[in-house]
Amino acid sequence: MRSKFMSFIKLIAHILFIIFLTVLTQVGGIIWLLTIIISKNKDWKKRHVFPIVYLIFNLLLIPPIAKQFGRERLPWFHNDLVPRNWFYPLTFRNYVNPELKQMLIESIKNCEFKITYLDACFPFYNGFPLLPHLSHNDGKKVDLSFMYLNKDGKPTEQKPSNSGYGAFIKDANMPCTDNGHWQYDFPKYLSFGMNTELQLDKKRTRALLKALLSKSETQSIFIEPYLKRDLKLQNEYRIRFQGCHSVRHDDHIHLQIK
Ligand SMILES: [Zn+2]
């Protein structure tokens, strides 16, 4: 009786873990399922099998399969287009359609500095949201970091937040927060550590936005209205306010293409 109960608890734990991995990485749940099968058949330990199978999927198997379905991964290691940290490529959150990838690579040439990406999309299926971003579900969206100055006012490649999110430029409540949209400020809990000495580099952030706007593929860019003003981009109709139902966009740029 007791062992039956324990098997039931184990089954529930496996199911919950599969759901967790699917939400976080899309394909991680399948990798765990495969890990269970391999470990059972070969009598190997799951903790040894899982990282190996995961890396094989992440580095070797999924990129060519995703390509068949119209998604390409943004680079892990590239001189000028880099993830904020290893989390984004390791969790399959760096996939976009080929047009967006090409456009980002071309934009680099116009700005002459590194572009840092955050969450993009998953490798498969239109409509599968990359939480917590509901709209990152079709390969056409990616979040990018602003550019910053260090404490001496010199341009730096550093970013204030470890995750890339949650370091707001203006340390004040936004109208949406005051209107009771509790989620608007939520990214402040997702920074995972911050370097508060960095300041927004208006010149290079503007150059980055200009480079993105120079591409005909760009459909819209979300940043907070006060930043649009500060960066002297009032006339750019494609830079929009994302609305109060979303989160603040004075910690990153949201880019979507047609
Ligand atoms: Zn976004």
Residues whose N, C-alpha, C, O or C-beta is under 5 A from the ligand:
A	BS01	ZN	H133 V142 D143 H254
